[in-house]
Amino acid sequence: MYIRRSLRRSRTGVTLLSLAALLVSGCSAAGTTSSAGSTAVAALVALPRATPSALAPYYGQKLSWRGCGVPGFECATLKAPLDYADPGAGDVRLAVARKKATGPGKRLGSLLVNPGGPGGSAVGYLQQYAGIGYPAGVRARYDMVAVDPRGVARSEPVECLDGRAMDTYTQTDTTPDDQRETGELVDAYKEFAEGCGSHSARLLRHVSTVEAARDMDILRAVLGDGKLHYVGASYGTFLGATYAGLFPNRVGRLVLDGAMDPALPARRLNLDQTAGFETAFQSFAKDCVTRSDCPLGGKGTAPAKVGENLKAFFRKLDAHPIPTGDPDGRKLGEALATTGVIAAMYDESTWEQLREALNSAIKDKDGAGLLALSDSYYERDADGRYANLMAANAAVNCLDLPAAFSTPDQVEKALPSFEKASPVFGEGLAWTSLNCAYWPVRPTGEPHRIEAKGAAPIVVVGTTRDPATPYRWARSLAHQLTSARLLTYEGDGHTAYGRGSACIDSAIDTYLLHGTPPTDGKRCK
């Protein structure tokens, strides 16, 4: 499905997944229709406390820190076993960065951060935001640390298609009108999957969330910390919760912001997220019609009508793409336009930019603004090069759980439920849930509850109108984790910490600095 990742950084509209394929499953595993927290779904089993002798060399390694080229930060390379079931089969090299505690005050240890995705660069997030933008009190007391998960960014990135092929892929029509267009979409998914299998065969079977969580425990030990202190956003909550489930006795202060629900199968995850984007769009629509520059309706226009107007615009683009001024000749069709709109749903601060982009596209037939939003989401630069976000996202998600759909016929049957969840985005999000069906390696995960019995208090944060990680997921994860404290932000946007709520920030900062979690059920506006 769409990438679940934090927005807090220097660029706009961070992360989605390709409408043309990256709308991969979610993040847990699936094949069942069990509901969140259902006792029919098995709980993740904790690993033995003792470190296996075969892993001792990894836990005992010494990091060689060096300059990163970014003032104030150091970088190193961590080794982890490619295959935990066979540690002698070779290593995977992971990029680590840190910014040491600045003081004053006693150092509390390392604070590991992850922005989500899967596929988001934690090192980039640390250097661009967390290491300089987290509250000064937190940065004073903790070494701020990040590791790019295996297969991501600087950590032996999964590779699939080159830039030109990715351009074609992201423009593939994800609302097929006939069998020919359905065949073209399936062919695009197959080409993407085959590219990943061809270029990243060694790594593709070993980029699961469980393996990434085990890598974090090696890093914890190498850093000299007895407990793991961690802030994870979006997919990073699934990674952090998985760590807690595997190593409950090593849980320090964990913040899981914009929580995932590991008990859900892929189809349910995708359907819930589809409804989440509709909720976010309804908020945008209500705000838009109060503005003089709203291109989708005037004062008093119902949100449903705003959605109908946007869908009508998408249909026009499907038939007649418009110019963008792109040097590579890309025009704005339905797929890229939809991605651009969804990118703006992650944070209400981008709504003005979206209105401007829609005005240019609808009134002036200039698609440059929506293309820019789409490119920022895909992490495509001006030279036509893509970061490995989309490749890593698919690789992790398709390994973590079985595909939401196996055939186009299954998608067709599910269309009514997706369109009910979102009249605006439902059809496209249903079809983009098909891409894992053609993945070259079999999934290793299943849906599961995470209880983390014996763990210290864990703070789970949910935003009531979060588009990418619906609030119900946070409630479910908090119900599963035996030591969870649910902290709720009543508002819009994806994730809550560091987004302007003094109530949220104060609660989390108090927990990180003093170990005192908020009261379970605390709500902030």
Sequence and secondary structure as in RCSB ss.txt:
>XXXX:A:sequence
MYIRRSLRRSRTGVTLLSLAALLVSGCSAAGTTSSAGSTAVAALVALPRATPSALAPYYGQKLSWRGCGVPGFEC
ATLKAPLDYADPGAGDVRLAVARKKATGPGKRLGSLLVNPGGPGGSAVGYLQQYAGIGYPAGVRARYDMVAVDPR
GVARSEPVECLDGRAMDTYTQTDTTPDDQRETGELVDAYKEFAEGCGSHSARLLRHVSTVEAARDMDILRAVLGD
GKLHYVGASYGTFLGATYAGLFPNRVGRLVLDGAMDPALPARRLNLDQTAGFETAFQSFAKDCVTRSDCPLGGKG
TAPAKVGENLKAFFRKLDAHPIPTGDPDGRKLGEALATTGVIAAMYDESTWEQLREALNSAIKDKDGAGLLALSD
SYYERDADGRYANLMAANAAVNCLDLPAAFSTPDQVEKALPSFEKASPVFGEGLAWTSLNCAYWPVRPTGEPHRI
EAKGAAPIVVVGTTRDPATPYRWARSLAHQLTSARLLTYEGDGHTAYGRGSACIDSAIDTYLLHGTPPTDGKRCK
>XXXX:A:secstr
   EE   SSSSS     TTTT    SS  SS   TT TTS B     SS  GGGHHHHT     EE SSTT EE
EEEEEES TT GGG EEEEEEEEE    SS   EEEEEE EETT  HHHHIIIIIHHHS HHHHHHEEEEEE  T
TSTTSS      HHHHHHHHTS SS  SHHHHHHHHHHHHHHHHHHHHHSTTTTTS  HHHHHHHHHHHHHHTT 
SSEEEEEETHHHHHHHHHHHH GGGEEEEEEES   TTS HHHHHHHHHHHHHHHHHHHHHHHTTSTT TT  TT
  HHHHHHHHHHHHHHHHHS B    TT   B HHHHHHHHHHHTT GGGHHHHHHHHHHHHHH   HHHHHHHH
HHHTB TTS B THHHHHHHHHHHHS  S SSHHHHHHHHHHHHHH TTTHHHHHHHTTGGGG SS       B 
  TT   EEEEEEEE SSS HHHHHHHHHHSTTEEEEEEEEESS  TTSS HHHHHHHHHHHHH     TTEEE 
